């Protein structure tokens, strides 16, 4: 069994502690380092709100019960004028019912103690001031001021507002001032007006005060005063000044101040930082205040850190590649935390306004806003997105995109194929066992398709049949390509019987073997194909650990973010369509078919090319020098190949369809370990000229692709299938004609990136993991590429007779020539 991933966590505050607990719970090794000389927390209070409680519940560690024992459940919440007269009483019971969890107010030290117990025997080190980290691509090393060194597979910077990790990633910069000061204290306190479980806010002009019962005869109070940034940062006042400031406020406010020892009052300037567009890189990420410090207006700082930790552990648990998992975690958290940062800043301006007119407007809204609207707005920041994402049950209706893939496959087979070379003795029975184990983890590997008698209303139905395994004896190292070209891309699945997956093991006499996994496009994409191959080999070698069982997901379109549904989705789809039409005004040239034929006479084929480690390194270095990604560079090479193959001798617009894996654009579902069809296409025009360099064309493609991917135009395009996709094979002729004449697949490029695939499993050495895409009636050429095992695999899938083999070979050779000549 392979050893668990080891994570170094910097910072033993709330974020760092819950990260350590969550990662340990998920099976990761953790070392925790704290810059301070001990593990004690600062002496003021906070509220673990419903989103924090719901996040903690996912760990099953009993933390919620401990917090309720240490602190006080919030049972009443009122907003008041400075004199104590009510502005609004919030029905807390309704809010708790809506959110499914209470809020708990408690001393920060109590929360800290509970989390310290949750990290149990995690190796923890204090007085560890990190100075820098070094990420060598395989591991991360952290260096400390006293000469100590920590090493791990990943580094999480949970080291607060002045994070060393953030500074190295993004440069040192002072926090953004909130232009107000916070005074904080926790004290023993009894008052007839302050009931058990009360939270009360008093809002004045440029000033506020809060009182929160935190249990056991104690309260947490805070005050705020609007001040210029410089004065807030250097305030030297004391208790007497606060008594003067709040002299005419409610009796319970004055009593709090009077009963507080001056030494117990903490003064903190309100600060945050603008949201980051990218948190980490490589094997390093950020968490909590190191990633997204926010003003205290929403009370979400600690809760957002708790959410971060739980999501990070969950994503890493479900990720085959931990580095990919870090990026997925960041993408999942970026929008929500940016919302919290921005909403806190916006609310602070309203809370701390010194304008009497704006105060009157604010208080009028607080007093008269409809209760349902008020509760809905309060609930937004306190709603923790479900970790697992939406789920469905089988049988399940095929979504429009799945239905189109299913229809296209019946017209001409549409398959996705992965291939891995295995050196060493391979027993077919072990592969059989691996297939069976992995099949049980993925619902879509255990389905067939049922329809109405007229072929409409297709739906996935469960089947018990195992994934078929063929064993081929061969002495030719190119047999895998023949199998893929002649059989796997050509022979259809029996979709009525299922499953929609099959495998081939090619055994050579010299101990070289090939594993080929073929999946139906309705259930899979390139990521899925390589994921299944990796998991099958890991299971066969006995090195899987626990493959997380995937749930049955709704169709991909149902997982789109809310803005792509309803009226908003229609507007975005229209905008994407108009952008496509605008690009057509350039009259881009298309790859012209050699001959069109009815779908039944078409078949997908493949040409294979590759770049070795030295050439790949040179190409990657060139991409870095010119500031373009490898996907855009590969798309540019394919575009240049098409232009040269067509004999284009002047400046001419071409369009290449660049694929995008949109798993990370969904709402909390479809991890990279899950099987499903999550691939879209973005048409990217660029101008070819015989004198233009590969880098110029790649830069143009990158700009267009980046802008359209940022707008999620690929999701909008898939939304079109809701109205445009045919209902059955019998009604597909018009769609096929549209694809032939205007579809983006005439020239397509799918790049899966540097896909993480083991070099060794047990006694096996693995090489050349790659994937091939069929085309059917979706287009004419689809090149696929990925990098593993120090090489770039480049496969040109094409459809005969639209593209002849001779033309496909020219396209493949010209593409490689463009890549090699770029320098």
C-alpha distance (Angstrom), angle and dihedral (degrees) to the residues before:
residue distance angle dihedral
X1 . . .
X2 3.80 . .
X3 3.81 116.8 .
X4 3.83 117.3 -104.6
X5 3.78 121.0 -95.9
X6 3.81 110.1 -93.1
X7 3.80 117.6 -139.2
X8 3.80 124.4 -163.6
X9 3.82 111.0 -151.3
X10 3.80 119.5 -163.5
X11 3.79 114.4 -155.9
X12 3.79 128.8 38.2
X13 3.78 97.6 -148.6
X14 3.79 121.8 113.0
X15 3.80 93.7 -67.9
X16 3.79 95.3 46.5
X17 3.81 94.6 45.6
X18 3.78 95.9 48.8
X19 3.81 89.3 44.7
X20 3.78 90.1 55.3
X21 3.80 91.3 47.1
X22 3.81 93.8 47.2
X23 3.81 94.1 46.2
X24 3.80 92.3 47.1
X25 3.81 89.2 49.4
X26 3.84 88.9 52.0
X27 3.81 91.6 53.1
X28 3.81 101.5 -100.7
X29 3.78 127.1 135.5
X30 3.81 111.9 -116.6
X31 3.80 137.4 -169.8
X32 3.80 116.9 -171.8
X33 3.83 123.8 -154.7
X34 3.80 126.1 -170.2
X35 3.81 123.9 -167.6
X36 3.81 92.6 -151.8
X37 3.77 123.9 84.6
X38 3.81 93.4 -115.3
X39 3.80 141.3 13.9
X40 3.81 98.0 -109.8
X41 3.80 119.6 128.1
X42 3.79 127.2 -131.7
X43 3.80 115.0 -91.1
X44 3.81 106.9 -105.6
X45 3.79 137.4 84.8
X46 3.76 142.0 -104.4
X47 3.77 142.1 177.7
X48 3.79 124.4 -111.6
X49 3.77 98.1 -151.0
X50 3.80 129.5 -157.3
X51 3.80 93.8 -84.7
X52 3.79 90.6 53.1
X53 3.81 91.6 47.3
X54 3.81 92.6 48.1
X55 3.79 90.6 48.7
X56 3.81 91.7 50.1
X57 3.80 90.8 49.0
X58 3.80 90.6 63.8
X59 3.81 89.2 67.1
X60 3.79 94.1 58.2
X61 3.82 91.8 -145.0
X62 3.81 97.7 128.4
X63 3.80 92.7 -115.2
X64 3.82 93.4 137.7
X65 3.81 92.1 59.6
X66 3.79 91.5 49.4
X67 3.80 91.9 50.3
X68 3.80 91.6 51.6
X69 3.80 89.1 51.9
X70 3.81 93.2 48.4
X71 3.80 98.2 40.4
X72 3.80 139.7 20.6
X73 3.77 130.0 -88.7
X74 3.80 110.6 -122.5
X75 3.81 103.9 -114.8
X76 3.81 101.6 163.4
X77 3.78 133.4 25.7
X78 3.75 126.3 -173.9
X79 3.78 135.9 176.5
X80 3.81 114.2 -145.3
X81 3.75 143.2 -177.9
X82 3.81 115.6 -111.5
X83 3.81 90.6 -93.9
X84 3.81 91.1 55.8
X85 3.80 98.3 -105.4
X86 3.82 109.4 140.0
X87 3.78 123.5 -102.1
X88 3.80 95.3 176.4
X89 3.80 139.3 -15.5
X90 3.81 112.7 -145.5
X91 3.83 116.9 -142.1
X92 3.81 95.3 -126.5
X93 3.81 93.2 -178.2
X94 3.81 90.4 61.0
X95 3.80 91.9 47.9
X96 3.81 91.8 49.3
X97 3.80 90.9 49.3
X98 3.80 91.3 50.0
X99 3.81 92.4 49.7
X100 3.79 97.8 37.7
X101 3.79 94.1 -130.7
X102 3.82 140.2 64.7
X103 3.78 130.0 -119.8
X104 3.81 117.5 -115.6
X105 3.82 123.3 -155.4
X106 3.79 115.1 -157.4
X107 3.77 146.5 146.2
X108 3.80 112.2 -78.0
X109 3.79 89.7 -128.4
X110 3.82 90.4 57.4
X111 3.80 91.2 53.2
X112 3.78 88.9 46.9
X113 3.81 92.0 52.5
X114 3.81 92.2 49.7
X115 3.79 91.1 50.7
X116 3.80 92.2 46.6
X117 3.79 88.6 58.6
X118 3.80 89.8 47.8
X119 3.82 92.1 58.3
X120 3.82 87.5 55.7
X121 3.80 111.3 177.0
X122 3.81 96.5 -3.7
X123 3.83 107.8 145.6
X124 3.80 102.9 -104.0
X125 3.81 127.5 -175.9
X126 3.81 129.0 -169.4
X127 3.81 133.1 -161.6
X128 3.82 86.2 38.7
X129 3.80 107.1 143.0
X130 3.79 106.7 -175.0
X131 3.80 115.8 -142.2
X132 3.79 101.6 -179.2
X133 3.80 145.5 -26.5
X134 3.81 131.4 -131.1
X135 3.82 119.6 -151.3
X136 3.81 109.7 -166.0
X137 3.81 94.3 179.4
X138 3.80 94.6 -102.5
X139 3.81 102.1 50.3
X140 3.80 141.2 4.6
X141 3.79 124.5 -124.2
X142 3.81 121.8 -163.3
X143 3.79 120.0 -159.5
X144 3.80 122.2 -154.9
X145 3.79 132.1 -155.0
X146 3.81 93.0 -111.7
X147 3.82 92.8 54.4
X148 3.78 97.8 -98.4
X149 3.80 119.2 137.6
X150 3.81 129.4 -155.3
X151 3.79 122.7 -163.5
X152 3.78 130.6 -166.7
X153 3.76 145.4 141.0
X154 3.82 93.1 -103.2
X155 3.80 137.1 19.7
X156 3.80 124.3 -147.6
X157 3.79 115.3 -166.3
X158 3.80 104.6 -151.1
X159 3.80 90.4 152.4
X160 3.77 100.0 126.7
X161 3.79 140.0 -121.6
X162 3.82 93.8 -26.2
X163 3.81 94.4 42.0
X164 3.81 117.3 178.1
X165 3.80 89.7 -155.4
X166 3.80 92.6 52.7
X167 3.80 91.2 47.5
X168 3.81 91.4 54.8
X169 3.80 92.1 45.9
X170 3.80 98.5 43.1
X171 3.80 108.2 12.0
X172 3.77 130.0 -101.1
X173 3.79 116.8 -68.0
X174 3.77 134.4 157.6
X175 3.81 116.8 -107.0
X176 3.79 118.6 -99.1
X177 3.83 110.7 -99.3
X178 3.79 118.2 -123.1
X179 3.82 91.2 -156.6
X180 3.77 95.1 -126.0
X181 3.80 137.8 84.7
X182 3.81 128.4 -129.3
X183 3.81 124.9 -149.0
X184 3.80 115.4 -162.0
X185 3.81 138.2 -177.0
X186 3.79 143.5 154.2
X187 3.82 116.2 -146.0
X188 3.83 142.7 163.9
X189 3.80 102.6 -98.1
X190 3.78 140.2 168.9
X191 3.81 123.3 179.4
X192 3.78 131.0 160.0
X193 3.82 92.1 -127.7
X194 3.82 94.9 48.0
X195 3.80 104.1 78.4
X196 3.80 126.1 -168.2
X197 3.80 110.5 -78.9
X198 3.81 94.1 15.5
X199 3.79 124.5 149.8
X200 3.79 113.1 -175.8
X201 3.80 129.6 -179.8
X202 3.82 122.4 -164.7
X203 3.80 113.5 -161.5
X204 3.77 122.5 -163.0
X205 3.80 136.9 155.0
X206 3.80 108.8 -57.3
X207 3.80 88.7 -21.8
X208 3.81 137.3 80.0
X209 3.77 138.1 175.1
X210 3.81 132.5 -160.6
X211 3.79 133.5 -164.1
X212 3.81 121.9 -168.5
X213 3.78 128.1 179.6
X214 3.82 106.8 -132.1
X215 3.81 97.0 -179.4
X216 3.76 136.2 -104.8
X217 3.81 94.1 64.6
X218 3.79 95.4 -55.2
X219 3.80 136.2 116.1
X220 3.76 134.5 -161.8
X221 3.79 113.1 -141.9
X222 3.76 132.4 -175.9
X223 3.77 135.9 -179.6
X224 3.79 132.3 -167.2
X225 3.77 134.2 -158.2
X226 3.78 128.2 -173.2
X227 3.81 108.8 -121.2
X228 3.80 135.5 156.8
X229 3.80 111.8 -90.7
X230 3.80 94.2 -106.9
X231 3.81 94.6 51.9
X232 3.81 92.3 43.9
X233 3.79 90.6 54.0
X234 3.83 94.6 47.9
X235 3.84 103.2 34.6
X236 3.80 110.8 151.4
X237 3.81 100.5 176.7
X238 3.78 126.2 119.6
X239 3.76 144.8 -160.5
X240 3.80 94.5 -55.5
X241 3.78 91.7 58.5
X242 3.80 90.6 50.0
X243 3.80 90.8 50.4
X244 3.81 88.8 53.6
X245 3.82 92.5 46.8
X246 3.82 93.1 51.0
X247 3.83 97.4 33.1
X248 3.81 94.7 121.1
X249 3.81 98.6 37.6
X250 3.81 127.3 107.0
X251 3.83 118.1 -53.2
X252 3.82 92.3 -114.4
X253 3.81 90.2 53.9
X254 3.78 92.6 52.1
X255 3.82 90.3 44.3
X256 3.80 91.1 55.4
X257 3.78 91.3 54.0
X258 3.78 94.8 43.3
X259 3.82 92.5 51.8
X260 3.82 95.0 48.2
X261 3.78 120.9 96.0
X262 3.79 110.1 -128.7
X263 3.80 90.7 -124.6
X264 3.83 90.0 59.4
X265 3.81 93.9 60.6
X266 3.79 115.9 98.3
X267 3.84 119.2 -163.5
X268 3.80 115.9 -156.4
X269 3.84 127.2 174.6
X270 3.82 111.2 -130.2
X271 3.82 108.9 -112.5
X272 3.77 140.0 163.3
X273 3.80 139.8 162.0
X274 3.80 130.4 -123.2
X275 3.83 112.6 -98.3
X276 3.79 115.9 -89.3
X277 3.78 120.0 -125.4
X278 3.81 90.3 -150.6
X279 3.78 122.7 23.9
X280 3.78 106.9 -170.5
X281 3.75 144.4 -4.5
X282 3.76 136.6 -143.0
X283 3.78 111.2 -11.9
X284 3.80 94.7 -15.9
X285 3.78 131.7 87.9
X286 3.80 140.4 162.7
X287 3.79 133.0 -122.8
X288 3.80 138.4 -170.4
X289 3.80 118.5 -14.3
X290 3.80 90.7 -4.3
X291 3.81 88.0 64.8
X292 3.81 104.6 29.4
X293 3.82 117.7 6.2
X294 3.78 109.3 -174.7
X295 3.78 138.9 -172.7
X296 3.82 114.1 -95.7
X297 3.80 96.2 -115.3
X298 3.80 95.8 107.0
X299 3.80 94.1 33.8
X300 3.80 88.6 -129.4
X301 3.81 104.3 124.8
X302 3.82 96.8 98.1
X303 3.81 92.5 33.7
X304 3.80 92.7 53.4
X305 3.81 89.5 51.1
X306 3.81 90.1 51.4
X307 3.79 89.9 50.3
X308 3.81 90.6 48.5
X309 3.80 92.2 53.0
X310 3.79 95.2 48.1
X311 3.81 93.5 46.0
X312 3.82 92.1 46.1
X313 3.81 92.6 52.9
X314 3.80 92.3 45.4
X315 3.80 94.5 48.3
X316 3.80 93.4 46.7
X317 3.81 90.2 48.2
X318 3.81 89.7 55.2
X319 3.82 96.9 41.5
X320 3.78 124.6 95.1
X321 3.80 90.5 -159.7
X322 3.83 114.4 43.8
X323 3.81 92.6 -155.2
X324 3.79 90.7 54.1
X325 3.79 86.0 47.0
X326 3.82 91.8 56.6
X327 3.79 91.5 53.0
X328 3.79 91.3 46.9
X329 3.81 90.8 50.3
X330 3.81 90.1 51.6
X331 3.79 92.8 49.2
X332 3.79 92.1 47.7
X333 3.79 91.7 51.0
X334 3.81 101.4 36.7
X335 3.82 99.8 80.4
X336 3.79 96.1 42.3
X337 3.79 95.8 46.5
X338 3.81 91.5 44.7
X339 3.80 87.1 53.6
X340 3.79 90.4 52.0
X341 3.81 93.2 47.5
X342 3.80 93.5 47.5
X343 3.80 95.2 41.4
X344 3.81 91.0 49.9
X345 3.80 90.7 51.1
X346 3.81 92.2 47.6
X347 3.81 92.7 47.5
X348 3.82 91.3 48.2
X349 3.81 90.3 59.7
X350 3.80 89.2 55.2
X351 3.81 94.4 43.2
X352 3.80 95.8 46.7
X353 3.79 100.0 38.6
X354 3.79 115.7 137.4
X355 3.81 93.4 -162.0
X356 3.84 111.0 109.6
X357 3.81 90.2 -153.3
X358 3.82 93.1 53.2
X359 3.80 90.2 45.5
X360 3.84 89.1 56.2
X361 3.83 91.2 49.1
X362 3.82 91.6 46.5
X363 3.79 94.6 49.1
X364 3.80 91.6 45.5
X365 3.80 90.1 55.3
X366 3.80 91.9 47.2
X367 3.78 90.3 50.2
X368 3.81 100.4 43.7
X369 3.82 108.7 27.4
X370 3.85 111.3 120.7
X371 3.78 110.8 -95.5
X372 3.80 94.4 -125.2
X373 3.82 91.6 51.9
X374 3.79 91.1 46.0
X375 3.81 92.8 50.6
X376 3.79 92.0 45.9
X377 3.80 91.7 54.3
X378 3.81 91.9 46.0
X379 3.80 90.7 49.9
X380 3.81 96.8 53.9
X381 3.81 98.1 79.0
X382 3.80 91.7 35.7
X383 3.82 95.9 55.5
X384 3.81 111.8 99.9
X385 3.83 110.9 -150.7
X386 3.80 110.6 -121.8
X387 3.80 111.3 -100.2
X388 3.77 96.4 -140.0
X389 3.78 96.0 47.5
X390 3.82 124.1 -143.5
X391 3.78 119.0 -25.9
X392 3.78 136.5 -166.3
X393 3.80 138.9 -167.2
X394 3.77 133.1 -118.4
X395 2.97 129.2 -79.5
X396 3.81 89.5 54.4
X397 3.80 128.8 172.7
X398 3.80 114.4 -115.4
X399 3.78 112.3 -109.6
X400 3.83 118.2 -124.0
X401 3.81 93.5 -95.9
X402 3.81 91.9 46.5
X403 3.80 90.0 46.2
X404 3.80 91.3 52.5
X405 3.80 91.8 50.8
X406 3.82 89.7 48.4
X407 3.82 91.4 50.5
X408 3.81 93.3 45.3
X409 3.81 89.8 51.4
X410 3.79 90.6 56.5
X411 3.79 91.1 51.3
X412 3.82 92.0 49.6
X413 3.84 124.0 -16.2
X414 3.81 113.6 -83.6
X415 3.80 110.1 -167.0
X416 3.79 139.6 156.4
X417 3.81 116.8 -143.1
X418 3.80 133.6 -166.0
X419 3.79 125.3 -164.7
X420 3.82 131.4 -168.7
X421 3.81 129.0 180.0
X422 3.82 114.8 -137.5
X423 3.80 122.0 -164.3
X424 3.80 114.0 -158.8
X425 3.76 137.0 44.5
X426 3.81 111.6 -41.1
X427 3.77 121.2 -167.9
X428 3.80 112.4 -152.3
X429 3.80 89.6 -143.1
X430 3.79 90.4 61.2
X431 3.79 90.2 52.2
X432 3.80 88.4 48.1
X433 3.81 90.1 53.2
X434 3.80 90.7 47.4
X435 3.80 91.7 51.5
X436 3.79 91.3 50.3
X437 3.81 93.2 49.1
X438 3.79 94.4 48.3
X439 3.80 93.2 43.8
X440 3.80 89.6 58.8
X441 3.81 90.2 55.8
X442 3.81 97.0 54.3
X443 3.82 119.4 57.4
X444 3.82 92.7 -160.7
X445 3.82 90.0 60.3
X446 3.81 87.2 62.1
X447 3.79 102.0 52.5
X448 3.78 142.1 97.9
X449 3.82 127.4 -172.2
X450 3.82 124.1 -108.4
X451 3.80 124.8 -171.5
X452 3.76 142.3 -179.1
X453 3.82 114.9 -88.7
X454 3.82 91.0 -94.2
X455 3.82 92.1 54.8
X456 3.80 96.1 -104.9
X457 3.82 131.8 119.4
X458 3.82 97.0 39.4
X459 3.79 114.9 -163.3
X460 3.78 135.6 -179.0
X461 3.80 111.3 -113.1
X462 3.82 125.9 -173.3
X463 3.80 120.4 -105.9
X464 3.80 132.1 -176.2
X465 3.82 98.2 -147.3
X466 3.84 114.8 122.1
X467 3.79 122.4 -121.7
X468 3.83 105.1 -88.4
X469 3.82 115.4 -115.2
X470 3.79 123.0 -160.1
X471 3.80 120.2 -167.1
X472 3.80 117.4 -151.6
X473 3.81 123.7 -169.2
X474 3.80 112.4 -148.9
X475 3.78 144.3 159.0
X476 3.81 95.5 -162.9
X477 3.81 118.1 93.2
X478 3.82 89.6 -152.6
X479 3.80 93.6 57.9
X480 3.81 91.2 102.6
X481 3.79 90.7 62.1
X482 3.79 91.7 48.7
X483 3.80 90.7 49.8
X484 3.79 91.8 50.3
X485 3.80 94.8 43.0
X486 3.81 99.0 42.1
X487 3.81 103.0 32.0
X488 3.80 118.7 9.0
X489 3.81 96.2 50.3
X490 3.82 92.8 38.6
X491 3.81 110.0 39.4
X492 3.83 112.4 79.1
X493 3.78 126.0 -135.1
X494 3.78 120.5 -113.9
X495 3.77 91.6 -118.9
X496 3.81 92.9 -178.2
X497 3.81 91.7 60.7
X498 3.81 101.2 31.7
X499 2.91 160.9 176.4
X500 3.80 99.9 154.1
X501 3.80 92.2 -144.5
X502 3.80 137.5 72.6
X503 3.80 138.3 173.8
X504 3.80 139.7 -147.9
X505 3.81 126.7 -159.6
X506 3.81 113.1 -161.7
X507 3.80 111.5 -161.7
X508 3.81 119.2 -162.3
X509 3.77 123.4 -162.7
X510 3.82 91.4 -124.7
X511 3.81 93.6 61.6
X512 3.80 95.4 -97.5
X513 3.80 113.6 129.0
X514 3.78 136.4 179.1
X515 3.79 127.7 -149.8
X516 3.79 115.4 -157.9
X517 3.81 121.4 -172.3
X518 3.81 118.2 -170.0
X519 3.81 121.4 -166.7
X520 3.79 133.1 -177.5
X521 3.81 112.8 -108.9
X522 3.82 91.1 -127.6
X523 3.82 89.5 69.2
X524 3.80 104.8 28.2
X525 3.79 151.8 33.8
X526 3.81 133.3 -166.2
X527 3.81 93.0 -76.7
X528 3.81 89.6 52.7
X529 3.80 93.1 48.4
X530 3.80 94.2 53.6
X531 3.81 91.9 40.6
X532 3.80 91.6 55.9
X533 3.82 91.9 46.8
X534 3.80 91.5 50.2
X535 3.79 94.2 46.8
X536 3.82 93.2 46.5
X537 3.80 91.1 53.6
X538 3.80 92.6 44.7
X539 3.80 90.3 50.7
X540 3.80 91.9 45.6
X541 3.81 90.0 51.2
X542 3.80 92.4 46.3
X543 3.81 92.7 -117.4
X544 3.78 103.4 112.0
X545 3.76 101.3 104.9
X546 3.79 99.9 -164.6
X547 3.79 116.1 -25.2
X548 3.81 102.3 -148.6
X549 3.83 108.5 -119.2
X550 3.78 109.4 -119.3
X551 3.80 119.8 -134.4
X552 3.78 124.6 -128.6
X553 3.79 103.6 -90.5
X554 3.79 127.8 -153.5
X555 3.79 115.1 -114.4
X556 3.82 114.7 -66.8
X557 3.80 93.7 -104.7
X558 3.81 91.5 58.4
X559 3.81 88.7 58.9
X560 3.81 93.5 56.5
X561 3.82 114.2 118.3
X562 3.83 114.6 -90.6
X563 3.79 93.3 -101.6
X564 3.82 89.3 67.9
X565 3.80 93.5 58.3
X566 3.79 130.1 77.9
X567 3.79 121.5 -4.9
X568 3.80 93.4 -17.9
X569 3.79 90.6 54.3
X570 3.79 91.4 50.0
X571 3.80 91.0 52.0
X572 3.82 91.9 49.4
X573 3.80 91.6 47.2
X574 3.80 90.1 51.3
X575 3.80 90.2 49.6
X576 3.79 91.9 50.7
X577 3.81 90.6 48.5
X578 3.80 91.2 51.0
X579 3.80 91.1 50.6
X580 3.80 88.7 52.5
X581 3.78 90.1 50.6
X582 3.81 91.4 48.4
X583 3.80 90.4 54.8
X584 3.81 88.8 51.2
X585 3.82 89.2 61.5
X586 3.79 85.9 73.8
X587 3.82 86.1 62.4
X588 3.79 93.9 -134.1
X589 3.75 115.6 -154.9
X590 3.78 116.4 -114.9
X591 3.76 131.9 -150.0
X592 3.77 101.5 -93.2
X593 3.82 116.8 -137.0
X594 3.78 118.2 -119.6
X595 3.78 89.0 -140.5
X596 3.80 133.7 -13.0
X597 3.76 118.8 -135.8
X598 3.79 135.6 178.1
X599 3.81 112.7 -83.6
X600 3.80 92.4 -106.1
X601 3.80 89.0 61.8
X602 3.81 95.6 50.7
X603 3.78 127.0 94.1
X604 3.77 136.4 177.9
X605 3.79 119.6 -120.2
X606 3.80 135.5 172.8
X607 3.81 142.0 -138.1
X608 3.81 115.9 -159.7
X609 3.81 126.9 -147.5
X610 3.81 133.2 158.6
X611 3.79 143.7 -171.9
X612 3.79 119.1 -136.2
X613 3.80 124.9 -132.8
X614 3.82 96.4 -87.2
X615 3.79 94.4 48.6
X616 3.78 91.6 44.0
X617 3.81 90.6 51.4
X618 3.82 90.8 50.4
X619 3.80 91.2 48.7
X620 3.79 92.9 47.8
X621 3.79 90.5 49.1
X622 3.80 89.7 51.2
X623 3.80 90.6 51.8
X624 3.80 89.8 51.6
X625 3.82 92.5 49.1
X626 3.79 92.5 50.9
X627 3.79 96.6 39.9
X628 3.80 97.5 -121.3
X629 3.78 131.7 122.0
X630 3.77 126.0 -115.6
X631 3.80 92.6 -113.9
X632 3.80 92.4 58.6
X633 3.80 90.0 44.3
X634 3.80 92.3 52.4
X635 3.80 91.0 46.6
X636 3.82 89.6 50.1
X637 3.81 90.9 50.4
X638 3.82 90.8 51.3
X639 3.81 90.8 47.5
X640 3.82 91.0 50.2
X641 3.81 90.1 48.0
X642 3.80 91.5 53.2
X643 3.80 91.6 48.6
X644 3.79 93.5 47.9
X645 3.80 92.7 44.5
X646 3.81 88.0 53.7
X647 3.82 91.5 49.5
X648 3.81 93.7 -118.3
X649 3.82 107.0 179.2
X650 3.82 103.1 176.6
X651 3.78 139.7 46.5
X652 3.80 106.3 -65.3
X653 3.79 135.3 166.3
X654 3.80 117.0 -120.6
X655 3.78 130.5 178.5
X656 3.77 125.2 -142.6
X657 3.79 121.5 -171.5
X658 3.80 107.3 -129.7
X659 3.79 114.5 -161.9
X660 3.78 124.6 -135.4
X661 3.78 127.8 -160.6
X662 3.79 101.1 -137.8
X663 3.81 100.4 -171.5
X664 3.79 89.5 111.7
X665 3.79 91.6 50.8
X666 3.80 92.5 63.4
X667 3.78 129.0 90.6
X668 3.79 105.8 -94.7
X669 3.80 100.2 -50.3
X670 3.78 143.2 93.5
X671 3.78 102.4 52.8
X672 3.78 117.4 -161.4
X673 3.81 88.8 -101.6
X674 3.82 91.9 62.1
X675 3.78 127.7 93.0
X676 3.79 115.6 -126.7
X677 3.79 145.5 111.0
X678 3.81 105.0 -88.6
X679 3.79 103.2 147.6
X680 3.80 124.8 117.4
X681 3.77 133.9 176.9
X682 3.80 132.0 -126.8
X683 3.83 117.2 -164.3
X684 3.81 105.6 -135.8
X685 3.81 117.5 -169.7
X686 3.79 121.8 -156.3
X687 3.79 134.0 168.7
X688 3.79 116.0 -111.8
X689 3.78 119.8 -156.2
X690 3.81 127.1 169.6
X691 3.80 88.5 -123.4
X692 3.84 95.7 46.1
X693 3.79 117.6 104.6
X694 3.77 125.1 -128.1
X695 3.80 89.0 -112.7
X696 3.81 93.7 55.4
X697 3.79 91.5 52.3
X698 3.81 92.0 43.0
X699 3.81 91.0 52.0
X700 3.81 90.7 52.7
X701 3.80 91.5 49.2
X702 3.80 91.5 46.4
X703 3.81 92.5 53.2
X704 3.78 93.3 49.1
X705 3.79 94.5 41.8
X706 3.80 93.1 47.0
X707 3.80 93.8 49.4
X708 3.78 94.1 47.2
X709 3.80 94.0 42.9
X710 3.81 88.9 51.3
X711 3.82 88.8 54.0
X712 3.82 88.6 45.8
X713 3.80 91.8 -126.2
X714 3.80 89.3 161.1
X715 3.80 89.3 63.6
X716 3.78 90.9 48.1
X717 3.81 90.2 50.6
X718 3.80 90.8 52.4
X719 3.80 88.6 50.4
X720 3.81 87.1 63.1
X721 3.79 88.4 67.7
X722 3.80 88.7 68.1
X723 3.79 88.0 73.9
X724 3.81 102.7 17.6
X725 3.80 104.3 44.8
X726 3.81 115.2 99.2
X727 3.77 118.9 -113.0
X728 3.80 95.2 -135.0
X729 3.80 144.2 -4.6
X730 3.80 89.3 -91.3
X731 3.82 91.5 62.0
X732 3.81 98.1 40.9
X733 3.82 102.2 93.8
X734 3.81 95.7 93.8
X735 3.81 92.2 49.1
X736 3.81 91.6 49.5
X737 3.80 90.1 51.6
X738 3.81 90.5 49.5
X739 3.82 90.7 50.7
X740 3.80 90.8 49.0
X741 3.78 94.7 50.1
X742 3.81 105.3 30.9
X743 3.79 110.3 6.2
X744 3.83 120.7 125.5
X745 3.79 92.4 -127.4
X746 3.80 98.1 81.7
X747 3.77 85.3 96.5
X748 3.79 116.8 11.9
X749 3.80 137.2 168.8
X750 3.82 125.7 -163.0
X751 3.79 115.2 -173.5
X752 3.78 116.4 -178.1
X753 3.79 95.3 -171.9
X754 3.79 129.3 -135.4
X755 3.78 94.7 -23.0
X756 3.81 112.3 -158.3
X757 3.79 109.2 -124.3
X758 3.82 125.3 162.0
X759 3.79 118.0 -104.7
X760 3.78 90.8 -153.8
X761 3.81 137.0 24.5
X762 3.77 115.2 -179.9
X763 3.80 106.7 -52.2
X764 3.80 92.6 -17.6
X765 3.79 125.7 99.8
X766 3.79 113.8 -153.9
X767 3.80 127.0 -150.0
X768 3.79 143.3 170.5
X769 3.80 100.6 15.2
X770 3.81 105.3 -176.3
X771 3.78 144.1 141.8
X772 3.81 138.5 -130.3
X773 3.80 126.9 -154.2
X774 3.77 125.6 -146.9
X775 3.80 119.2 -144.0
X776 3.83 110.9 -159.3
X777 3.84 107.7 168.8
X778 3.81 94.3 -27.8
X779 3.80 93.8 93.3
X780 3.78 145.0 -49.1
X781 3.83 107.5 -95.9
X782 3.80 130.1 26.2
X783 3.78 116.2 172.2
X784 3.78 116.4 -164.6
X785 3.78 128.3 -162.6
X786 3.77 141.2 173.7
X787 3.78 136.8 159.9
X788 3.79 122.8 -125.5
X789 3.79 135.1 142.7
X790 3.83 92.4 19.0
X791 3.78 96.4 -59.1
X792 3.78 139.8 92.4
X793 3.79 114.4 -127.2
X794 3.80 112.3 -153.6
X795 3.81 118.2 -174.0
X796 3.79 123.9 179.2
X797 3.78 109.9 -153.0
X798 3.80 113.7 -165.9
X799 3.79 140.9 170.9
X800 3.76 122.3 -119.7
X801 2.99 131.7 -114.2
X802 3.83 91.5 16.7
X803 3.81 86.9 62.9
X804 3.78 120.9 24.3
X805 3.79 121.7 -139.8
X806 3.79 89.7 -112.3
X807 3.81 91.1 55.4
X808 3.79 91.6 45.7
X809 3.80 90.7 53.0
X810 3.81 90.2 50.4
X811 3.81 90.1 50.4
X812 3.80 91.3 49.9
X813 3.81 93.6 46.1
X814 3.81 94.1 44.9
X815 3.81 90.6 49.0
X816 3.79 92.2 52.4
X817 3.81 90.9 44.2
X818 3.82 90.1 53.7
X819 3.80 90.7 50.6
X820 3.79 94.1 48.1
X821 3.79 96.1 44.6
X822 3.79 94.5 51.2
X823 3.79 93.4 81.4
